[in-house]
Amino acid sequence: MASKEATVYIVDCGSTMGEKSHGRPQSNLDWALEYVWDKITTTVANGRKTALAGVVGLRTDGTENLLDSEEDYAHITVFQELGQVLMPQLRKLRQELVVSQTEDGDAMSALIIAIQMIVSTCKKLQYQRRIVLVTDGRGTMQADDLADITSKLKEDNIDLVVLGVDFDDAEYGFKEEGTDETKAENEAILKQLCDDCGGAYGTLVQAVDELGVPRVKTTKPVPSYRGMLTLGNPEEYDTALAIDVERYPKTMKAAPPSASQFVIRSDMAAGEATQSTQTMDGEEAPNGTNDGLAAVKTARTYQVDDEKAPGGKLDVERDELSKGYEYGRTAVHISESDQIVTLYETSPSFDILGFVDKNQYERYLDMSRSNVVVAQRTNDKASMALSSLIHALYELESYAVARLVMKENKEPRIVLLAPNIEPEFECLYDVELPFAEGVRSYKFPPLDRVVTVSGKVLKVHRNLPNDDLQAAMSDYVDSMDLSTFGQDEEGQPAEYGSMDETYSPMLHRINQVVKHRAVYPDTDPPPPYEILTRYSQPPSELLKAAQPALSRVIKCADVKKVPPKARGRRYGRKEAPKPLSELDVSALLAQDPKRSNKQARIDPKNAIPEFKQLLQTSEELPQLQSACGQLKTIIFDWIKHSVGDSGYGRAVEAIRVMREEMAEMDIAAPYNDVLRELQAKLLGGELGGERKEMWYRVRVNRLGLLLAKECEGGVSEEEGKAFLSAAPAAATSK
């Protein structure tokens, strides 16, 4: 069960908070609110009713609190009573926490108001109580009741956190030059108060800087098994070992928040929806706000074939259905009475089956996250017995293999138990192992030798690295070592990118954007925190230092840059194989005046080969257009004089060849013009009557317009899809 929390934030809204200090582009209040919004939105995201928060404004224009009748409590406003904060309250606070026009207001009085809010709400219940004061320390402050405030904070176990705008903090290394006398005195008072009550005092610079470091959520573990860890059968043998243990998860996957599906409510226009929160059932949200959204609800209906029912389908209830198991393409029915036969009856147990040598276990067999097995709490006998087992495994360098059934009638699992011994903690770590049918064995050719078809083993081969390349690659790997590239707090070499410093970019980036959008719904999300992108690329200093080793690898491996594939017929297409006779047939044909480009005609009986030959000798765009025009005339003639669909196959093949040749030559216009004309004539009935079947074949074979991504001068994907999809509608209208 999550612990109860109660936090009151005291935010200084005085006129001095509207200044922009130390070159910051935002006011001191907006800068301070970065910290406050981060904390409050984290509480809102948790959604726990036991996580309470309240907001008190200090040095506000108005006065609204329990003691507003007294002069000492003027210019203090309770913007949010202590309770659960939801999205409507969050948006309301954003409008209220603005810079005021006054400098009056006592921080000590605001502390008394916050203490009273916590005491009246939490009473004597077990709450983690906290007060966070954010101020620039430039208002008047009465220190007469400092001792009473300290005593009350201690008595009610309230933690005090004071964050000052540009406060001096020697531990963090920040000092403001030219601090006025009033601010210096207030800093001393607040620091003394924190020291007396055991609170935390610091500068806001440090707090805002640390916002970029994700906070790892600590969850209370729930045991997945409580019972006996046995070696042998204790029911039959007195020598069997039985230890009361508990099993907890060691690691858990942290998943980002999931999105919910909503729709605009049917009783509201789309433009009426706002961006405030909405209840799941579509009713009015708290505080009377409504964003016009309703949750998407899923409804399932089950139907069976029935000729007598309307539409041939009969609706049935889920309770009337029976389970069917897929066997090939057939559903095999098993009744509930027979279902019992398939149930593998088990009872909760944790039995050690045997032991394996530590050095013989392969780590790739791990199948699940790790769990920790400890002795039963407050059971000294179990602790002593489990400790003996752990030390025996550790000294013999062995692992235990056990069969685990966590709950009744649950499937059994095989787990590996590994000992762990620390100065003040001993346990067994377990990880799930595969069964025999869960292991897939694949054979790959060896990397250090080449085996020929005849069975001969080659140690030297063009596909095998030589000694120089092996040495060069080894040096390159050593030069990219990250284990000592970083520095610790003392400046000594340490691991770069340790586990404690690496965070899931997806998880924390989504949380960052969601929290920002909750407070600022109309602004763009901020850039990701630097720590989330820090380790996405290797450090530039290390790359520069490893460049000589990389150059040696390139030289030893004889690496050559592959030139990019140029587009166009002159560079994109492969050269034709040279004949054994060494005669250039294309050149001989080109010398024949009857076969010149200006006079060459494509024979319909050999259209496709002659079209390709004609393109080989074409040098300019008009020649390409002439060749495509001749083939177009032949295609149209095939379609027009086709008996039924007898000529459609040749026409489709010719269109395909024209499309491929134009794409290879990086020219789209000739083909696209032909296809547009073909579409108009086919759907207009100009090629021998009804020829829509031919256009259907063009669509089925995906012979649409050439796109821009395929060659230069092509159309966009949207235009290409519209060209094909509009064809049936055009045919219908005709």
JOLIN-V933878 format. One record per residue. N is the residue number from 1. RES is the residue in three letters. PHI is phi in whole degrees, -180 to 180 (none if undefined). PSI is psi as a letter, one per 20 degrees, with the letter a starting at -180 (NA if undefined). D_FIRST is the distance of its C-alpha to the first C-alpha in whole Angstrom. Layout:
n/res/phi/psi/d_first
N/RES/PHI/PSI/D_FIRST
N/RES/PHI/PSI/D_FIRST
//
This chain:
n/res/phi/psi/d_first
1/MET/none/p/0
2/ALA/-69/q/4
3/SER/-74/q/6
4/LYS/-87/q/9
5/GLU/-131/q/12
6/ALA/-143/o/16
7/THR/-129/p/19
8/VAL/-115/p/23
9/TYR/-102/p/25
10/ILE/-103/o/29
11/VAL/-112/p/31
12/ASP/-77/o/35
13/CYS/-113/k/37
14/GLY/-61/r/40
15/SER/-61/h/43
16/THR/-69/i/43
17/MET/-74/i/40
18/GLY/-84/i/42
19/GLU/-76/q/44
20/LYS/-111/o/44
21/SER/-102/q/44
22/HIS/54/k/45
23/GLY/73/j/46
24/ARG/-75/q/42
25/PRO/-76/i/43
26/GLN/-117/r/41
27/SER/-70/r/40
28/ASN/-60/h/38
29/LEU/-69/g/36
30/ASP/-61/h/35
31/TRP/-66/g/35
32/ALA/-69/h/32
33/LEU/-69/i/31
34/GLU/-57/g/30
35/TYR/-70/g/27
36/VAL/-64/g/26
37/TRP/-63/h/26
38/ASP/-62/g/24
39/LYS/-69/g/21
40/ILE/-70/g/21
41/THR/-65/h/21
42/THR/-64/g/18
43/THR/-65/g/16
44/VAL/-64/g/18
45/ALA/-64/h/17
46/ASN/-64/h/13
47/GLY/68/k/14
48/ARG/-90/p/11
49/LYS/-71/i/12
50/THR/-91/j/11
51/ALA/-101/n/12
52/LEU/-98/q/16
53/ALA/-145/q/19
54/GLY/-138/q/23
55/VAL/-131/p/26
56/VAL/-120/p/29
57/GLY/-93/p/32
58/LEU/-107/p/35
59/ARG/61/l/39
60/THR/-92/r/39
61/ASP/-67/h/42
62/GLY/-102/a/40
63/THR/-137/p/39
64/GLU/-156/n/36
65/ASN/-159/r/33
66/LEU/-67/h/33
67/LEU/-115/k/36
68/ASP/-69/i/38
69/SER/-75/i/41
70/GLU/-92/q/42
71/GLU/-66/h/43
72/ASP/-65/i/41
73/TYR/-108/k/38
74/ALA/-75/q/40
75/HIS/60/k/39
76/ILE/-128/p/36
77/THR/-123/p/34
78/VAL/-88/o/30
79/PHE/-77/h/30
80/GLN/-141/o/26
81/GLU/-67/q/25
82/LEU/-67/o/21
83/GLY/180/a/19
84/GLN/-74/p/17
85/VAL/-98/p/20
86/LEU/-117/r/21
87/MET/-60/g/24
88/PRO/-59/g/27
89/GLN/-66/h/26
90/LEU/-66/g/26
91/ARG/-67/h/29
92/LYS/-67/g/31
93/LEU/-64/h/30
94/ARG/-63/h/31
95/GLN/-78/h/35
96/GLU/-91/h/34
97/LEU/-83/n/34
98/VAL/-129/r/37
99/VAL/-68/p/40
100/SER/-92/a/42
101/GLN/-108/j/45
102/THR/-127/q/45
103/GLU/-113/j/44
104/ASP/-86/q/43
105/GLY/140/p/40
106/ASP/-101/p/39
107/ALA/-66/h/35
108/MET/-65/h/35
109/SER/-67/h/35
110/ALA/-64/h/32
111/LEU/-63/g/30
112/ILE/-64/g/31
113/ILE/-61/g/30
114/ALA/-64/g/27
115/ILE/-63/g/26
116/GLN/-63/h/27
117/MET/-63/g/25
118/ILE/-69/g/22
119/VAL/-65/g/23
120/SER/-71/h/24
121/THR/-90/g/20
122/CYS/-86/h/18
123/LYS/52/c/20
124/LYS/-104/j/19
125/LEU/-74/r/15
126/GLN/-80/n/13
127/TYR/-127/q/13
128/GLN/-85/o/14
129/ARG/-101/p/17
130/ARG/-151/q/20
131/ILE/-124/p/23
132/VAL/-115/o/25
133/LEU/-107/p/29
134/VAL/-116/o/31
135/THR/-152/r/35
136/ASP/-96/i/38
137/GLY/68/k/39
138/ARG/-111/j/42
139/GLY/-99/r/42
140/THR/-71/q/43
141/MET/-141/p/41
142/GLN/-98/p/41
143/ALA/-102/j/40
144/ASP/-67/h/42
145/ASP/-97/k/38
146/LEU/-63/g/37
147/ALA/-66/g/36
148/ASP/-67/h/35
149/ILE/-65/g/32
150/THR/-61/g/31
151/SER/-63/g/31
152/LYS/-69/h/29
153/LEU/-63/g/26
154/LYS/-69/h/26
155/GLU/-64/g/26
156/ASP/-96/j/23
157/ASN/55/l/21
158/ILE/-102/p/22
159/ASP/-83/p/22
160/LEU/-109/p/25
161/VAL/-123/p/26
162/VAL/-114/p/29
163/LEU/-119/o/31
164/GLY/-106/q/34
165/VAL/-72/o/37
166/ASP/60/k/39
167/PHE/-74/q/38
168/ASP/-73/p/40
169/ASP/-143/o/37
170/ALA/-67/h/39
171/GLU/-66/h/36
172/TYR/-85/i/36
173/GLY/86/k/40
174/PHE/-119/p/40
175/LYS/-144/p/43
176/GLU/-91/p/44
177/GLU/-84/q/48
178/GLY/73/k/50
179/THR/-68/p/47
180/ASP/-73/r/48
181/GLU/-66/g/49
182/THR/-62/g/46
183/LYS/-66/h/43
184/ALA/-63/g/44
185/GLU/-66/g/44
186/ASN/-66/h/41
187/GLU/-61/g/39
188/ALA/-65/g/40
189/ILE/-64/g/39
190/LEU/-67/h/35
191/LYS/-66/h/35
192/GLN/-65/h/36
193/LEU/-62/g/33
194/CYS/-66/h/31
195/ASP/-66/h/32
196/ASP/-72/h/33
197/CYS/-99/j/29
198/GLY/75/k/28
199/GLY/-87/a/27
200/ALA/-112/p/27
201/TYR/-127/p/31
202/GLY/-164/r/32
203/THR/-93/q/34
204/LEU/-67/h/33
205/VAL/-58/g/35
206/GLN/-67/g/32
207/ALA/-63/g/29
208/VAL/-70/h/31
209/ASP/-62/h/32
210/GLU/-80/i/28
211/LEU/-65/h/27
212/GLY/-73/i/29
213/VAL/-92/o/26
214/PRO/-60/q/23
215/ARG/-95/p/20
216/VAL/-77/p/18
217/LYS/-79/p/14
218/THR/-101/p/12
219/THR/-112/q/9
220/LYS/-78/p/7
221/PRO/-71/q/10
222/VAL/-114/p/10
223/PRO/-66/p/13
224/SER/-93/i/16
225/TYR/-155/p/18
226/ARG/-134/o/18
227/GLY/171/b/22
228/MET/-100/p/25
229/LEU/-99/o/27
230/THR/-116/q/30
231/LEU/-129/o/34
232/GLY/96/a/36
233/ASN/-104/o/36
234/PRO/-68/i/35
235/GLU/-77/h/36
236/GLU/-112/h/40
237/TYR/-123/p/40
238/ASP/-74/h/40
239/THR/-84/i/40
240/ALA/-69/q/37
241/LEU/-100/p/34
242/ALA/-141/p/30
243/ILE/-126/p/27
244/ASP/-75/o/24
245/VAL/-132/r/22
246/GLU/-133/q/18
247/ARG/-119/p/18
248/TYR/-126/q/15
249/PRO/-70/p/16
250/LYS/-88/g/18
251/THR/-130/q/19
252/MET/-136/q/17
253/LYS/-77/p/19
254/ALA/-92/o/18
255/ALA/-100/q/20
256/PRO/-68/r/21
257/PRO/-63/p/20
258/SER/-88/q/22
259/ALA/-88/q/25
260/SER/-105/q/25
261/GLN/-100/p/29
262/PHE/-132/q/30
263/VAL/-133/r/34
264/ILE/-68/p/36
265/ARG/-62/q/36
266/SER/-67/h/39
267/ASP/-94/j/40
268/MET/-134/q/40
269/ALA/-77/q/42
270/ALA/-63/h/41
271/GLY/-75/i/42
272/GLU/-84/i/40
273/ALA/-73/p/37
274/THR/-108/a/35
275/GLN/-112/k/32
276/SER/-86/r/30
277/THR/-77/r/27
278/GLN/-142/q/27
279/THR/-74/q/25
280/MET/-66/h/24
281/ASP/-93/j/27
282/GLY/81/j/29
283/GLU/-82/r/30
284/GLU/-68/p/30
285/ALA/-75/r/27
286/PRO/-58/q/26
287/ASN/65/j/29
288/GLY/79/j/31
289/THR/-83/q/31
290/ASN/-149/p/32
291/ASP/-106/j/33
292/GLY/74/j/34
293/LEU/-109/q/32
294/ALA/-133/q/31
295/ALA/-70/q/28
296/VAL/-77/p/30
297/LYS/-109/q/30
298/THR/-100/p/31
299/ALA/-128/p/33
300/ARG/-113/p/35
301/THR/-127/q/38
302/TYR/-116/p/40
303/GLN/-129/q/43
304/VAL/-129/q/46
305/ASP/-70/p/50
306/ASP/-153/o/52
307/GLU/-65/h/55
308/LYS/-81/i/56
309/ALA/-79/q/53
310/PRO/-62/p/53
311/GLY/79/j/53
312/GLY/79/j/53
313/LYS/-127/p/49
314/LEU/-118/p/47
315/ASP/-76/p/44
316/VAL/-130/q/42
317/GLU/-81/q/38
318/ARG/-63/h/36
319/ASP/-67/h/36
320/GLU/-84/i/40
321/LEU/-88/q/39
322/SER/-119/q/39
323/LYS/-77/q/38
324/GLY/-131/p/40
325/TYR/-104/p/40
326/GLU/-76/p/42
327/TYR/-129/n/45
328/GLY/70/c/47
329/ARG/-105/j/47
330/THR/-114/q/47
331/ALA/-93/p/44
332/VAL/-100/p/44
333/HIS/-87/p/43
334/ILE/-130/p/42
335/SER/-72/r/41
336/GLU/-66/h/38
337/SER/-67/h/40
338/ASP/-81/i/41
339/GLN/-63/h/37
340/ILE/-64/h/37
341/VAL/-64/h/39
342/THR/-78/i/37
343/LEU/-76/p/34
344/TYR/-91/o/33
345/GLU/-76/p/32
346/THR/-136/r/30
347/SER/-127/q/28
348/PRO/-56/p/25
349/SER/-161/q/26
350/PHE/-145/n/27
351/ASP/-113/p/30
352/ILE/-79/p/32
353/LEU/-94/h/35
354/GLY/178/a/37
355/PHE/-135/q/37
356/VAL/-131/q/39
357/ASP/-71/p/40
358/LYS/-60/h/38
359/ASN/-77/i/41
360/GLN/-95/i/42
361/TYR/-85/p/38
362/GLU/-97/p/38
363/ARG/-67/h/35
364/TYR/-70/i/36
365/LEU/-79/i/35
366/ASP/-61/p/31
367/MET/-117/i/29
368/SER/-143/r/26
369/ARG/-70/r/23
370/SER/-85/q/23
371/ASN/-129/r/20
372/VAL/-119/p/20
373/VAL/-111/p/21
374/VAL/-127/r/21
375/ALA/-72/q/22
376/GLN/-60/p/20
377/ARG/-63/q/18
378/THR/58/k/21
379/ASN/-119/n/23
380/ASP/-66/h/26
381/LYS/-64/g/28
382/ALA/-67/h/26
383/SER/-63/g/26
384/MET/-66/g/30
385/ALA/-68/g/30
386/LEU/-67/h/28
387/SER/-61/h/29
388/SER/-64/g/33
389/LEU/-65/g/32
390/ILE/-63/g/31
391/HIS/-67/h/34
392/ALA/-65/g/36
393/LEU/-65/h/35
394/TYR/-66/g/35
395/GLU/-70/h/39
396/LEU/-90/j/40
397/GLU/51/l/39
398/SER/-131/q/37
399/TYR/-117/q/34
400/ALA/-105/q/33
401/VAL/-110/p/33
402/ALA/-131/q/31
403/ARG/-104/p/30
404/LEU/-121/p/26
405/VAL/-124/o/25
406/MET/-78/h/21
407/LYS/-139/r/22
408/GLU/-64/p/25
409/ASN/64/j/27
410/LYS/-85/q/26
411/GLU/-68/p/28
412/PRO/-73/q/29
413/ARG/-127/q/28
414/ILE/-102/p/30
415/VAL/-125/q/29
416/LEU/-105/p/30
417/LEU/-107/p/29
418/ALA/-116/p/30
419/PRO/-77/q/30
420/ASN/-137/p/28
421/ILE/-126/p/29
422/GLU/-126/r/28
423/PRO/-54/h/29
424/GLU/-125/j/26
425/PHE/-154/p/24
426/GLU/-130/q/26
427/CYS/-163/r/24
428/LEU/-116/p/25
429/TYR/-94/p/25
430/ASP/-126/q/25
431/VAL/-143/q/26
432/GLU/-73/q/28
433/LEU/-111/q/31
434/PRO/-81/q/34
435/PHE/-80/r/36
436/ALA/-60/g/40
437/GLU/-75/i/40
438/GLY/-89/i/37
439/VAL/-99/p/39
440/ARG/-112/p/42
441/SER/-103/p/45
442/TYR/-122/q/47
443/LYS/-105/p/50
444/PHE/-122/q/51
445/PRO/-64/q/54
446/PRO/-66/q/54
447/LEU/-93/i/54
448/ASP/-105/j/56
449/ARG/-158/r/59
450/VAL/-121/p/61
451/VAL/-104/o/62
452/THR/-77/r/65
453/VAL/-64/h/66
454/SER/-79/i/69
455/GLY/97/j/66
456/LYS/-76/p/67
457/VAL/-99/p/65
458/LEU/-110/p/65
459/LYS/-93/h/64
460/VAL/-117/p/65
461/HIS/-157/q/65
462/ARG/-66/h/64
463/ASN/-91/i/60
464/LEU/-108/p/60
465/PRO/-71/q/59
466/ASN/-86/a/62
467/ASP/-65/h/61
468/ASP/-64/g/62
469/LEU/-68/h/59
470/GLN/-61/g/57
471/ALA/-67/g/57
472/ALA/-65/g/57
473/MET/-67/h/54
474/SER/-63/g/52
475/ASP/-65/h/53
476/TYR/-67/g/52
477/VAL/-64/g/48
478/ASP/-64/h/49
479/SER/-71/i/49
480/MET/-100/k/46
481/ASP/-68/p/44
482/LEU/-100/i/41
483/SER/-69/h/40
484/THR/-127/j/42
485/PHE/-80/h/42
486/GLY/-83/a/39
487/GLN/-135/q/39
488/ASP/-89/a/37
489/GLU/-64/h/37
490/GLU/-94/j/40
491/GLY/82/j/42
492/GLN/-88/q/42
493/PRO/-59/p/42
494/ALA/-147/r/38
495/GLU/-68/p/37
496/TYR/-92/p/37
497/GLY/73/l/34
498/SER/-69/r/31
499/MET/-62/h/28
500/ASP/-74/i/26
501/GLU/-109/i/29
502/THR/-105/p/28
503/TYR/-128/q/26
504/SER/-72/o/26
505/PRO/-62/g/28
506/MET/-64/g/27
507/LEU/-61/g/24
508/HIS/-79/h/24
509/ARG/-69/g/27
510/ILE/-63/g/26
511/ASN/-61/g/23
512/GLN/-63/g/26
513/VAL/-69/g/28
514/VAL/-63/g/26
515/LYS/-66/h/25
516/HIS/-67/g/28
517/ARG/-68/h/29
518/ALA/-63/h/27
519/VAL/-90/h/29
520/TYR/-121/n/32
521/PRO/-70/i/33
522/ASP/-107/j/36
523/THR/-111/q/37
524/ASP/-71/q/37
525/PRO/-63/q/34
526/PRO/-73/r/34
527/PRO/-66/q/35
528/PRO/-64/q/33
529/TYR/-61/q/32
530/GLU/-61/h/34
531/ILE/-70/h/32
532/LEU/-78/h/31
533/THR/-107/i/34
534/ARG/-61/g/36
535/TYR/-103/j/35
536/SER/-78/i/37
537/GLN/-133/q/40
538/PRO/-65/q/42
539/PRO/-62/p/43
540/SER/-63/h/46
541/GLU/-63/h/48
542/LEU/-70/h/47
543/LEU/-64/g/48
544/LYS/-65/g/51
545/ALA/-69/h/52
546/ALA/-90/i/51
547/GLN/-61/g/54
548/PRO/-59/g/57
549/ALA/-66/h/55
550/LEU/-67/h/55
551/SER/-61/h/58
552/ARG/-66/h/59
553/VAL/-62/g/57
554/ILE/-62/g/59
555/LYS/-70/g/62
556/CYS/-69/h/62
557/ALA/-85/i/60
558/ASP/54/l/63
559/VAL/-77/p/60
560/LYS/-125/p/62
561/LYS/-73/p/61
562/VAL/-82/p/61
563/PRO/-65/q/63
564/PRO/-64/q/61
565/LYS/-70/o/62
566/ALA/-77/q/65
567/ARG/-93/q/65
568/GLY/115/q/68
569/ARG/-69/h/71
570/ARG/-75/h/73
571/TYR/-122/h/70
572/GLY/-81/h/67
573/ARG/-90/q/69
574/LYS/-75/q/70
575/GLU/-72/q/74
576/ALA/-68/q/76
577/PRO/-61/p/77
578/LYS/-77/p/80
579/PRO/-68/q/83
580/LEU/-65/h/85
581/SER/-75/i/88
582/GLU/61/k/87
583/LEU/-96/p/88
584/ASP/-87/n/86
585/VAL/-62/h/86
586/SER/-62/g/85
587/ALA/-66/h/87
588/LEU/-64/g/90
589/LEU/-67/h/89
590/ALA/-68/h/89
591/GLN/-75/i/92
592/ASP/-75/o/93
593/PRO/-62/h/94
594/LYS/-73/i/94
595/ARG/-114/k/90
596/SER/-69/q/89
597/ASN/-62/h/86
598/LYS/-75/h/89
599/GLN/-112/i/91
600/ALA/-67/p/88
601/ARG/-122/q/87
602/ILE/-85/p/85
603/ASP/-80/p/86
604/PRO/-58/h/84
605/LYS/-74/i/85
606/ASN/-138/l/83
607/ALA/-67/g/81
608/ILE/-66/g/77
609/PRO/-60/g/79
610/GLU/-70/h/82
611/PHE/-64/g/79
612/LYS/-65/g/77
613/GLN/-64/h/80
614/LEU/-66/h/81
615/LEU/-68/h/78
616/GLN/-63/h/79
617/THR/-102/j/82
618/SER/-81/p/80
619/GLU/-112/h/80
620/GLU/-126/r/79
621/LEU/-61/g/77
622/PRO/-58/h/80
623/GLN/-67/h/81
624/LEU/-64/g/78
625/GLN/-66/h/78
626/SER/-65/g/81
627/ALA/-64/g/80
628/CYS/-66/h/77
629/GLY/-64/g/79
630/GLN/-64/g/81
631/LEU/-65/h/79
632/LYS/-62/g/77
633/THR/-62/h/81
634/ILE/-67/g/81
635/ILE/-61/g/77
636/PHE/-61/h/78
637/ASP/-67/h/81
638/TRP/-60/g/79
639/ILE/-68/g/77
640/LYS/-65/h/80
641/HIS/-100/j/82
642/SER/-74/p/80
643/VAL/-89/o/80
644/GLY/69/c/77
645/ASP/-110/k/74
646/SER/-66/h/77
647/GLY/-99/j/77
648/TYR/-68/h/73
649/GLY/-62/g/72
650/ARG/-64/h/75
651/ALA/-66/g/74
652/VAL/-63/g/70
653/GLU/-64/h/71
654/ALA/-66/h/73
655/ILE/-64/g/70
656/ARG/-61/g/68
657/VAL/-63/g/70
658/MET/-61/g/71
659/ARG/-65/g/67
660/GLU/-65/g/67
661/GLU/-67/g/70
662/MET/-70/h/69
663/ALA/-66/h/66
664/GLU/-70/h/67
665/MET/-83/i/69
666/ASP/65/k/67
667/ILE/-133/o/69
668/ALA/-100/h/67
669/ALA/-60/g/70
670/PRO/-57/g/72
671/TYR/-70/g/70
672/ASN/-62/h/68
673/ASP/-65/g/71
674/VAL/-64/g/72
675/LEU/-69/h/69
676/ARG/-64/g/69
677/GLU/-66/h/73
678/LEU/-62/g/72
679/GLN/-62/g/69
680/ALA/-63/g/72
681/LYS/-72/g/75
682/LEU/-64/g/73
683/LEU/-77/i/71
684/GLY/-92/i/74
685/GLY/73/k/76
686/GLU/-92/i/78
687/LEU/-115/l/78
688/GLY/86/k/80
689/GLY/96/b/78
690/GLU/-68/o/75
691/ARG/-130/k/73
692/LYS/-66/h/69
693/GLU/-63/h/69
694/MET/-66/g/70
695/TRP/-66/h/67
696/TYR/-61/h/64
697/ARG/-68/h/65
698/VAL/-62/g/65
699/ARG/-69/g/62
700/VAL/-63/h/60
701/ASN/-85/j/62
702/ARG/56/l/60
703/LEU/-102/l/63
704/GLY/-78/a/62
705/LEU/-63/q/63
706/LEU/-70/p/62
707/LEU/-92/r/59
708/ALA/-64/h/59
709/LYS/-75/i/57
710/GLU/-93/h/59
711/CYS/-161/r/62
712/GLU/-70/p/64
713/GLY/85/j/65
714/GLY/-76/r/62
715/VAL/-92/r/61
716/SER/-74/r/57
717/GLU/-63/h/54
718/GLU/-64/g/54
719/GLU/-67/h/58
720/GLY/-65/g/58
721/LYS/-67/g/56
722/ALA/-64/h/58
723/PHE/-62/g/61
724/LEU/-78/g/60
725/SER/-71/h/58
726/ALA/-80/i/61
727/ALA/-62/g/63
728/PRO/-61/h/63
729/ALA/-63/g/63
730/ALA/-64/h/66
731/ALA/-65/h/67
732/THR/-67/g/66
733/SER/-66/h/68
734/LYS/-65/NA/71
//
